[in-house]
């Protein structure tokens, strides 16, 4: 037993991934506020509370300023580390951004209260993560708690051997990351695979290893336990009322399972029980309102049978239904691994799962492979998202890209600085420095939010209000 002294640390996800997985990220800040004081006393290693989906839901559905939410969480959780999820060079948005925007976002996130930034890239291309690691390391002077955790997008397929993951883990450590996360967003990890992978990565790197997996196929707590025995330092869990199903393993159960062992988390079950009581109330409210569909809490091991993430499977089915071809699901499921091989074996995570899935559907329903090629698939094959895990056949690339030169450098190297342009574009709405970042990530969605914010401040018809003096015409 090499890791005998290990004490396991807990990342509490109830304020981010748990409600993202179960109720489409719709937990408003007002539902969090009453329990933050108790959560701050729990002794979690960190509390995950921010990311692309929370940011998007705040602006789009909850009419909340995500920055204001972060500042409030920081104020109400003075003793806890706050954690966010960050999609590498895509940041919280859906395209690659220039480094100046990325630097500014990292600086502002940390200044407003984030400690740990978990960063991942859909292709596991370390070049798409370098700029964020550098940006986090640059703010450490002023904010010593700032921590760059790089997440490995876990996936299945012949390319993704233990050696592949160990090689990537070594790149991550060499790039200056503070810790590594095995991120199994699609619940494809099994307990013994998790043990094997964790052990191999722990032997290859010195930085701590965190395991993130979902309960969808019913294996999460077994994966975590085997991972812990293999040396994992940190695990992600969710308070039980919003655990299980598409969410995570219950925090209390994991704490109880490890109590009194060499892996003891140090968390107090009585304190967790206080927090549980509060979230039971929210659970009931969400079920009663229809926000939480009990179906989300069921176990579904189909992902393991078809070797594609659950979300992708339901997308494929709905695309086929729209085309009136749902009888061709078997053909599409056979086509997915072929399209994936053609396009360099991308991990099947957002956005690559949609890109590969949609192309496979087209290949089947048109009756001719690559007769119709989506813009996104062409982008993936051309290298617009970065380097794929396997090289792409140049002949295939030529056929798909139709004369456009492939991109072999880091895609963001081709993007000139854009922060000043973005500032000009949204100048009329800016009320705080951070607004330009909301605009950069979510464009018109942010503008609609800014508009509502202005109307709330100055009266319903914002256009006629006198902004200088804050007077609303009667
Ligand atoms: Co997740």
Boltz pocket constraint, residues with backbone or C-beta under 6 A from the ligand:
constraints:
  - pocket:
      binder: B
      contacts: [[A, 17], [A, 184], [A, 185], [A, 212], [A, 214]]
      max_distance: 6.0
